[in-house]
Amino acid sequence: MTLNELYQKLLSESIAEMDMVSFKVHTDDKGVVTAVEVKYTPKDSQDKRKG
């Protein structure tokens, strides 16, 4: 998927074509969420690494 293709799709459509590989929630000292990091890879990239 190119950057242009990503911008033209709804976020939910793009995520449906990918696998989540990392999910991190960052909070302050009071437990308030300040940021969420989510990393995705294309679904077929996992298969390419295996061989």
ZILIN-V211181 format. One record per residue. RES is the residue in one small letter. D_CENTER is the distance of its C-alpha to the mean C-alpha in Angstrom with 2 decimals. Layout:
BEGIN
RES:D_CENTER / RES:D_CENTER
END
This chain:
BEGIN
m:13.01 / t:14.49 / l:13.66 / n:16.43 / e:15.14 / l:11.79 / y:14.13 / q:16.46 / k:14.33 / l:13.42 / l:9.84 / s:10.53 / e:11.85 / s:9.02 / i:6.69 / a:9.99 / e:10.20 / m:7.30 / d:7.23 / m:5.39 / v:7.28 / s:7.56 / f:8.17 / k:10.96 / v:13.27 / h:15.92 / t:19.29 / d:22.65 / d:25.92 / k:26.50 / g:23.31 / v:21.87 / v:18.10 / t:17.70 / a:13.99 / v:10.70 / e:8.11 / v:4.63 / k:3.62 / y:3.11 / t:6.72 / p:9.22 / k:11.17 / d:14.28 / s:13.38 / q:14.01 / d:17.35 / k:18.34 / r:18.19 / k:20.42 / g:23.08
END
